[in-house]
């Protein structure tokens, strides 16, 4: 009998360190991690819309292998912060529908970690989904962004506000809920005082306890 597929949907405040934890968690659980950069590149590469996905599946028996092969080739580029073309004339709702379709296809094919992209909402009824929100104190977030992007304190603070607002606006627009509502998640972690390795290991250990079918 085939083992069930699980999904770990990660949401995070900008500068909290949640993205780093998500990738460490993927390594510990032995599954792929999909974030905005990966999804943008997949949708651009395959000119993906919901209709296009259906056409690919209908006409190409090995379509999933193509996706997997491209993901493996893309690899480190996505983790380095690839950004898609800004001139694609599509609405937020069109992007959301295409990404929702793609994410559900991914989750049906393999266990995985999803970063952002309203995964907490898309997989709210999935039987083996764990939805996690990482937050951190403001000072810690500003410090992290200053170090990561070589910004001064004011610039780092402004970037945090801008990105947090954009993410919440997008979530409210396409999903009709606030990303800050704790009821959307199974766990909300303030990770200010904890090393990312420790948080990732803690989660991996407990996810295995919750889902015994995961190989150690």
C-alpha positions as CSV (number, residue, x, y, z in Angstrom):
1,X,0.0,0.0,0.0
2,X,1.3,3.4,-1.0
3,X,2.3,5.7,1.9
4,X,0.2,8.9,2.4
5,X,1.7,12.2,1.2
6,X,2.2,14.9,3.8
7,X,2.5,18.7,3.3
8,X,4.2,21.2,5.6
9,X,2.9,24.6,4.8
10,X,5.2,27.3,6.1
11,X,4.3,31.0,6.5
12,X,6.6,33.5,8.1
13,X,7.2,37.1,8.9
14,X,9.8,38.7,6.7
15,X,13.2,38.5,8.5
16,X,12.1,35.9,11.0
17,X,14.3,33.2,9.6
18,X,11.3,31.0,8.6
19,X,12.5,30.4,5.1
20,X,15.8,29.1,6.3
21,X,14.1,26.8,8.7
22,X,11.8,25.5,6.0
23,X,14.8,24.5,3.8
24,X,16.5,22.8,6.8
25,X,13.3,21.0,7.6
26,X,13.0,19.8,4.0
27,X,16.5,18.3,4.3
28,X,15.8,16.6,7.6
29,X,12.5,15.1,6.2
30,X,14.0,14.2,2.9
31,X,11.5,16.1,0.8
32,X,11.5,18.9,-1.8
33,X,10.9,22.5,-0.7
34,X,8.9,24.8,-3.0
35,X,8.9,28.6,-2.5
36,X,7.9,31.6,-4.6
37,X,11.1,31.5,-6.7
38,X,10.6,27.9,-7.6
39,X,7.0,28.3,-8.4
40,X,7.5,31.4,-10.4
41,X,10.1,29.7,-12.5
42,X,8.0,26.5,-13.0
43,X,5.0,28.6,-14.1
44,X,7.1,30.7,-16.4
45,X,9.0,27.7,-17.8
46,X,5.8,25.8,-18.7
47,X,3.6,28.9,-19.4
48,X,1.4,27.5,-16.7
49,X,-2.2,28.3,-16.2
50,X,-4.9,25.9,-15.0
51,X,-5.9,25.2,-18.6
52,X,-2.3,24.6,-19.6
53,X,-1.7,22.2,-16.8
54,X,-4.7,20.2,-17.9
55,X,-3.4,20.2,-21.5
56,X,0.1,19.1,-20.4
57,X,-1.4,16.2,-18.3
58,X,-3.7,15.1,-21.1
59,X,-1.1,15.1,-23.9
60,X,2.1,14.1,-22.1
61,X,2.3,11.0,-20.0
62,X,5.6,11.8,-18.4
63,X,4.7,15.5,-17.6
64,X,5.5,14.9,-13.9
65,X,9.0,13.7,-14.8
66,X,9.5,16.9,-16.7
67,X,8.5,19.0,-13.7
68,X,10.8,17.0,-11.4
69,X,13.8,17.2,-13.8
70,X,13.4,20.9,-14.2
71,X,13.1,21.4,-10.5
72,X,16.3,19.5,-9.9
73,X,18.1,21.6,-12.6
74,X,16.7,24.8,-11.1
75,X,17.9,23.8,-7.6
76,X,20.2,26.4,-6.1
77,X,19.0,29.2,-8.4
78,X,15.6,29.3,-6.7
79,X,17.2,29.3,-3.3
80,X,19.3,32.2,-4.3
81,X,16.4,34.4,-4.8
82,X,15.4,34.2,-8.5
83,X,12.6,36.6,-9.3
84,X,10.3,36.1,-12.3
85,X,9.6,38.7,-15.0
86,X,7.6,41.6,-13.6
87,X,5.8,42.4,-16.9
88,X,3.5,39.3,-16.9
89,X,0.0,40.8,-17.4
90,X,-1.9,38.5,-15.0
91,X,-4.0,39.3,-12.0
92,X,-3.4,38.2,-8.4
93,X,-6.4,35.9,-8.7
94,X,-5.1,34.2,-11.9
95,X,-1.7,33.7,-10.3
96,X,-3.4,32.2,-7.2
97,X,-5.6,29.8,-9.2
98,X,-2.6,28.6,-11.2
99,X,-0.4,28.2,-8.2
100,X,-3.2,26.5,-6.2
101,X,-3.6,24.0,-9.0
102,X,0.2,23.4,-9.2
103,X,0.6,23.0,-5.5
104,X,-2.2,20.5,-5.2
105,X,-0.7,18.5,-8.1
106,X,2.7,18.6,-6.3
107,X,1.2,17.5,-3.0
108,X,-0.7,14.6,-4.8
109,X,2.6,13.4,-6.3
110,X,5.0,13.8,-3.4
111,X,5.4,14.9,0.2
112,X,6.8,18.4,0.3
113,X,7.4,21.6,2.2
114,X,5.6,24.7,0.8
115,X,6.9,28.2,1.7
116,X,4.3,30.9,1.5
117,X,1.9,31.1,-1.5
118,X,-1.1,30.8,0.9
119,X,-0.3,27.2,1.4
120,X,-1.8,27.3,4.9
121,X,-5.2,28.1,3.2
122,X,-4.8,25.9,0.1
123,X,-4.1,22.8,2.3
124,X,-6.5,23.6,5.2
125,X,-8.5,20.5,4.5
126,X,-5.6,18.2,3.6
127,X,-5.6,15.1,6.0
128,X,-1.8,15.2,6.4
129,X,-1.0,18.9,6.3
130,X,0.8,20.8,9.1
131,X,0.5,24.6,8.8
132,X,3.1,26.6,10.6
133,X,3.6,30.4,11.1
134,X,7.0,31.7,12.2
135,X,7.2,35.1,13.8
136,X,10.0,37.0,15.6
137,X,10.5,40.1,17.6
138,X,10.9,43.3,15.6
139,X,14.5,44.0,16.7
140,X,15.6,40.5,15.7
141,X,14.0,40.8,12.3
142,X,15.6,44.2,11.6
143,X,19.0,42.9,12.6
144,X,18.6,39.9,10.3
145,X,17.6,42.0,7.3
146,X,20.4,44.5,8.0
147,X,22.9,41.7,7.9
148,X,21.4,39.8,5.0
149,X,21.0,42.8,2.6
150,X,23.7,45.2,4.0
151,X,21.1,47.8,4.9
152,X,21.0,50.4,7.6
153,X,18.4,50.1,10.3
154,X,15.9,52.5,8.7
155,X,16.1,50.8,5.3
156,X,15.7,47.4,6.8
157,X,12.7,48.5,8.9
158,X,11.1,50.0,5.8
159,X,11.7,46.8,3.8
160,X,10.1,44.7,6.5
161,X,7.0,46.9,6.6
162,X,6.6,46.9,2.8
163,X,7.0,43.2,2.3
164,X,4.8,42.2,5.3
165,X,2.1,44.6,4.0
166,X,2.3,43.2,0.5
167,X,2.1,39.6,1.7
168,X,-0.9,40.3,3.9
169,X,-2.7,42.2,1.1
170,X,-2.1,39.4,-1.3
171,X,-3.4,36.8,1.2
172,X,-6.5,38.8,1.9
173,X,-7.2,39.4,-1.8
174,X,-6.9,35.8,-3.0
175,X,-7.9,33.8,0.1
176,X,-10.1,36.3,2.0
177,X,-8.2,35.7,5.3
178,X,-5.4,37.4,7.2
179,X,-2.1,35.6,7.4
180,X,-1.8,36.9,11.0
181,X,-4.9,35.0,12.2
182,X,-3.5,32.2,14.4
183,X,-6.6,30.1,13.7
184,X,-5.2,29.5,10.3
185,X,-2.3,27.4,11.7
186,X,-1.5,24.3,13.7
187,X,1.5,26.0,15.2
188,X,2.6,29.6,15.6
189,X,6.3,29.9,16.7
190,X,8.1,32.9,18.0
191,X,11.6,31.9,17.1
192,X,13.5,35.0,18.2
193,X,15.6,33.2,20.8
194,X,16.1,29.9,19.1
195,X,18.7,28.8,16.5
196,X,17.2,27.8,13.2
197,X,18.8,24.4,13.3
198,X,17.2,23.7,16.7
199,X,13.8,24.7,15.5
200,X,14.0,22.6,12.3
201,X,15.2,19.6,14.3
202,X,12.4,20.0,16.8
203,X,9.8,20.2,14.1
204,X,11.2,17.2,12.2
205,X,11.2,15.0,15.3
206,X,7.6,15.9,16.1
207,X,6.3,15.7,12.6
208,X,7.7,12.1,12.5
209,X,5.8,11.3,15.7
210,X,2.6,12.7,14.3
211,X,3.0,11.0,10.9
212,X,4.7,7.6,11.7
213,X,4.7,6.7,8.0
214,X,7.5,9.1,7.3
215,X,10.8,7.3,6.9
216,X,13.5,8.1,9.5
